[in-house]
Amino acid sequence: MIQNYSQLIERISKSSGMAAEEIDRRVEAKRAKLSGLISKEGAAQIVASELGINFEKEKMKISELLPGMKRVNIIGKVIKLFPVRNFSKNGREGKVVSMIIADETANIRTALWDTNHIQLIESKKIKEGDVVEISNASIRNTELHLTNFSGIKPSLERIEDVKTEKMYFDRKISDFVSGENIRTRAVIVQMFEPRFFEICPECNKKAIKDAEGSRCEAHGKIMPIKRALLTLVLDDGNSNTRAVMFSEGIEKIGIKEIENTEEFLKKKEELMGDELYFAGNVRQNKVFNTNELIIEDLQQLDVEHLIEQLETKTKG
Ligand SMILES: [Zn+2]
């Protein structure tokens, strides 16, 4: 998982020759001046521009990209290329291609909208595994977007070890947008009874129960795998959200035997009020018509945050 802030500070330090600690101090001063109304990342961008650093002319590492950035230049490897899709919007027909671009620091979902760029894909001048140079792109909803003002071309640069694990952007709950991969720091304020269901071991689709046992539409008679689903409510101090977690996440949060009601209730008591980082995908819940987080990963707060918390407590 990424730590945009510390990487951004390192980048500013490298470009300005100023020590990272000093930049961090300036960022905090800037935030204090603005009464904490902006994020650390936002304040860091202001400090960078005050130091005369212009990211527009520099190549960025993918882990350094932040929501809202424009005129982004990167070099990365196409690790996944999705088929060309046709769309029609406001009576206009168009094409779009999605791909995942990776470098040694992170990866990002990227969308190409320009017909010339899509032509490069259709003619296989750019294909999966190729390294490409992207210029003048922008970050929209945690994705990199290339319009007709942007550029993409094959690069001769070699990138060996690319980061293939999913990248998440830090977001407050109130800023959740459906479809985004986000990470949020929040407290567990509610945890509902787990629900259980069975899936096909081949395709992970929900198993169908009948008189003869379990079957899958695609794979016929199967020995299903039992899976658990846990619904939580997360709160970041300003807003809250529903979140759901499947078996892998439930194990990561420390509940080893979810089916054991006694263990579940004991663990639930321990976990209520705990503050963690939750990473995953934001989806629209069609029943409640609200956003919810599909938790894919979770992480303890790092030491820096714990100290920060202690300091606030002591001061308060
Ligand atoms: Zn199946």
Residues whose N, C-alpha, C, O or C-beta is under 5 A from the ligand:
A	BS01	ZN	C200 E202 C203 C216 A218 H219
